[in-house]
């Protein structure tokens, strides 16, 4: 069996002065990223991106999770500002916070 030789990538030899992002920018990106740090929350965001709005029950139907677990994930997404919830009688209608999603996409693209 022939082993492939690993190709190592060298870092630049010259030390460059790097600018760090503003503290607020970094904190907001970390907050939004943490909210997406669970596969269920990523799936919920994907679901909401493909719809204009969604009731919690509709989200539960799409997920292999208990209603209480989905509600907890929605709470985390809402606290981070990625999702908005509007009370519609006894139910809550959820949608993506487009301004937060736009910021998140911009910040991730700039990394």
URLIN-V221025 format. One record per pair of residues at least 24 apart in sequence whose C-alpha atoms are under 10 Angstrom apart, sorted by the first residue. I is the first residue (numbers start at 1). J is the second residue. If there is no record, write none. Layout:
((I/J) (I/J))
This chain:
((21/107) (21/111) (25/103) (25/107) (26/107) (28/80) (28/81) (28/100) (28/103) (28/104) (28/107) (29/80) (29/100) (29/103) (29/104) (29/105) (29/106) (29/107) (29/108) (30/80) (30/104) (31/77) (31/79) (31/80) (31/81) (31/82) (31/104) (32/76) (32/77) (32/79) (32/80) (32/81) (32/82) (32/100) (32/101) (32/103) (32/104) (33/80) (33/82) (33/104) (33/108) (34/76) (34/77) (34/80) (35/73) (35/74) (35/75) (35/76) (35/77) (35/78) (35/79) (35/80) (35/81) (35/82) (36/73) (36/76) (36/77) (36/80) (36/82) (38/73) (40/64) (40/65) (40/69) (40/70) (40/73) (40/74) (41/70) (41/72) (41/73) (41/74) (41/76) (41/77) (42/73) (42/77) (44/70) (44/73) (44/74) (44/77) (44/83) (44/96) (45/74) (45/77) (45/82) (45/83) (45/95) (45/96) (45/101) (46/96) (47/95) (47/96) (48/83) (48/94) (48/95) (48/96) (48/97) (49/95) (49/96) (49/97) (49/98) (49/101) (50/95) (50/96) (51/94) (51/95) (51/96) (52/94) (52/95) (52/96) (53/84) (53/85) (53/86) (53/93) (53/94) (53/95) (53/96) (54/85) (54/92) (54/93) (54/94) (54/95) (54/96) (55/85) (55/86) (55/87) (55/88) (55/91) (55/92) (55/93) (55/94) (55/95) (56/85) (56/91) (56/92) (56/93) (56/94) (57/91) (57/92) (57/93) (58/93) (59/94))
